[in-house]
């Protein structure tokens, strides 16, 4: 007689599957000799098994916890899980009883395969208990089982989750900040353009009202306005088109001033 399990042939994982789902299995040894076991699975990256191998003393048991890592999205209700588990066990004889577990299983699988007993488990996804739906696990296939099992590990960072959401949020925030900066910059430029235009209008009014001697001062003031606008354009504060517009207005003022004299 080999080990005994407290479940049947199905290993059920209750929805929702967007969280870590845990299942406990009790491996019992009803014999008078200790037994070594090892857990394998077809999907080692999806499951964490603790412990994945151990020694069960005579007439005792070991509890094993199997954790299904969280899915990014909930699978459809009719989705069938094809994952499987295989629990290997063997009695400890004089040859292997003092070996470490890794060495023990390496030796047994190479030299004493006839002493290995197997227990196969099929994974199924079942609805939450508080729903009215009932679990309907798929019937096991009757063909030859060619499933490839890999020894389960205890990964600490293999959860299937959307890790990129935080990066996407950061990128969105950066884009929003950049857009706000552009809006502020455009507003400042618009204010500067309105201010320069107002000053030039004042110059035009002054030219119409002043005498020739005073018009010279007005022309100097217009030239100062052009110079100031050039400095702002060089510093990136005004667009080139605005600077050209200012120059044309000042040229018109100068022409008006000359024609008046």
Secondary structure by P-SEA (a helix, b strand, c coil): cccccccccccccccccccbbbbbbbbbbcccbbbbbbbbccccccccccccbbbbcccbbbbbbbbbcccccccccccccccbbbbbbbccccccccccaaaaaaaaaacccccbbbbbbbbbbbccccccbbbbcccccccccccccccccccccccccccaaaaaaaaaaaaaaaaaaaaaaaaaaaaaaaaaaaaaaaaaaaaacccaaaaaaaaaaaaaaaaaaaaaaaaccccaaaaaaaaaaaaaaaaaaaaac
